[in-house]
């Protein structure tokens, strides 16, 4: 008798676990979109990338509805950023179409606002799929791609540096170097400062007769 009870209990547990809805299931999809696109720009489709049209019949797929459950601002780590501006952190950047599952931008997104000088910038958007019989959470990772839209700037427009005259007999090949301030470019490393050039800017006000000369040097990005 005890064996029958145990067997019945195991069978009941097996049937319960097998028939339970896939509430814990989730899919991960990857999207890529350029920064600075106008609001309403297409990012991707969660239904297509999660394979719902292969998983369900056309009749069932037509009944699915999509809703944003959670979204975090872009960050270099690809996770919710504590360092993101307070105003930006609470602002929705993406929306999902309830019927089609299309993900689109809500605003023009400035990548440098969230991922300054970072090579990687990822936002997270969790989309819930309904009705309850087909409940699932699709976790979309949206990679924000950089465009070269910033110009490097120096903290100072002019650098003055004095060089002593070489004494007689000194080695002409010897030279003393000096450091210039680093130019700031908020774009990703691929579009950042690669090297520096020195351009000579002659001063037309030089008094040649008095043998006084001056040269200003402007530093620029190559």
N, C-alpha and C positions, 0 to 999 in steps of 0.2 A: 504494500500500500504506500509506504514511504517513497519507494522508487517511482511510483506513478506520479505522486505529487511533485517530486523534484523534476521529473521529465516534463510535466505539464508547465511548471514554472519556467523552465528553460525555454520551452517552445513559445510561451507567452512573451518572454523578453526578446526573443529573436524576432517575432512578428512585430513587436512594438518598435524596435530599432529599425527594422526594414521598411516599415510603412511611414515613419516619421518624415515630415517635410525637410527639404535640404536647407534649413534655416541657417546652418553654420557654413554653408558653402560660399565661396567667394572666388572671383576671378581677378587677375591683374592684367591691365592693358597699358601699353606705352604709346603716348602721343608726342609729336614734335611740332612746334609752332614758332614762327618768328616773332620777335618782339615788335612793338610799335605798329601792329596791324590795327585797322579801324575796328570799333565795336561791331560785333556780329560776325566776325570772321570765323570760318569753319576750322575746328581743331581735329575732330575725329568722331567716330560713331561707336558707342560702347556696345551696342547690340551686335554689330558686325564683327568687331575685334574680339568680343567675348565668345563668338561662335554660336549665338542664340539661333540663327537661322539654320544651322546644322543640327543643333541640339533639339529644337522643337519643330513641330509641323507648322506650315504657313498659317493655319488657323489659330494655333496657340500663340505664335510669334506676334500676330496682329493684336492680341489682347494684352500684351505686356506694356507696362507703364514704368516710366523712369523718373526718378526724383533725386536731386542732390541731397545727400545726407550730411556730408561734412566736406569742407575744403580748407586748405591751409595756403598761406601765401608762398610764393616761390622762395627757395632758399638753396644755398650752395650744397647743403647736406641732403636735400631732398626730403626733409622732414619739417614739421612745424617749427618755425624759427622764432625764438624768443627775442632775437635782436631786431626783428622787423619793426618798422615804425608802427606806433599804436593805431594811427589812422588807417594805414594800409592793411594791418592784420585783421581788422574787422570788416574789410571791404570785399565783397564777392567779386571775383575776377572772371568766373566762368559760369555758364548756365547749361542745362541739358534740356532738350526738347522732350516733353512728356511722352509723346507718341512714337517719335522716330529714334530717340536715343542720341541724336546729334549733339555734340558738345561745341559750344561757341564762346567766343570772348564777349564779356560784357562791357569792357572798357579798353582803351589803348594802354597796353602794359609796357612800362619802361623797365627793362631788365636790370639796369644799373641801380634802380631804386631798391632792389631786393638782393642782388648778387653782384655787388660792385667788385670788379676785377677778378671775378671767379670764372673758372673754366666750365663749371657745371651749375645749372640752375633748374630746379625741379619743383613743381607744385603738385600737391596731392588733392584729388577730388574723389570722394567716395559717392557712388551712385547706387541707390537702392532700387531693386527691381520688384515690381508687384504685378499681379495680386498675390495674396499670401500663399497660394498653392505653388507658386513659382518663385517664392521669395529668394533673393540672392543679392549680395553686395558686390558691385564691381568697383575695384580700386584702380582708378586711373592715375597714372604718373605722367604729368605733362612737362616735357622738357622745353624750356624756353630758350630759343636759339638767339644768339647775339647777332647784331648787325653793327658795322663800323660807323657809328653815328656820333662819336665824341672825338674832339680834338685835344691832344695833350696840351697841358698848360703848365708853366713854371710858376713857382710861388713868387718869384721876382722877375720883372721884365728885363733887368739889366744887372750884370755882375761886374763889379770892379775888382781887378786884381793887379797888384804892382809886382814887377819883376826887376830885380837888381841888375845893374850893368855887369857884364862879365869882366873880371879883372884881366889884365894882360897875361898871356901865357896860360889862361884857363882852357880846359878841354872844351872845345866848341860843341862836342857831341853830348856833353852832360847837360841835362835839363831837369828842372824841378817841376813836378806836376802839381796840380791843384784840383780840388773837387768842385763840381758844379752841382747845384740843387737838382734833385730828381724831378722829372716831369711827371705829372699825375694824369693818368688815362683810366677812366672807370670801366672801359670796355674789357672784354675777356682777354687773356694773355695772347691769343692768336691775333687780335686786333690792337694790342697794346704797343708800347714803345719797344722797338727792336734795337735801335742804335741811335747815336747822336752825331750830328754834324756841326762843325764850327764854320760860320760864315763871317767873313771880314766885312765890316761896314765902315768905309772911310768917312772921316769927318771933314766936310767941305770947308769948315772954318779953320782948318790947320794953318798956322802961320809958318810957311816954309822958310822965309828969310830969317826968322828967329830960331830956326832949327828946333821947333817944338812940334812933336808929332803925337797923335793920339789915334788909337784904334779901338773901336767898340766891336765886341764879338757877340753875335746873336746865335743862340743855341736852338736847334730845331730838330724835329724827328725826321729820320730818313724815310 
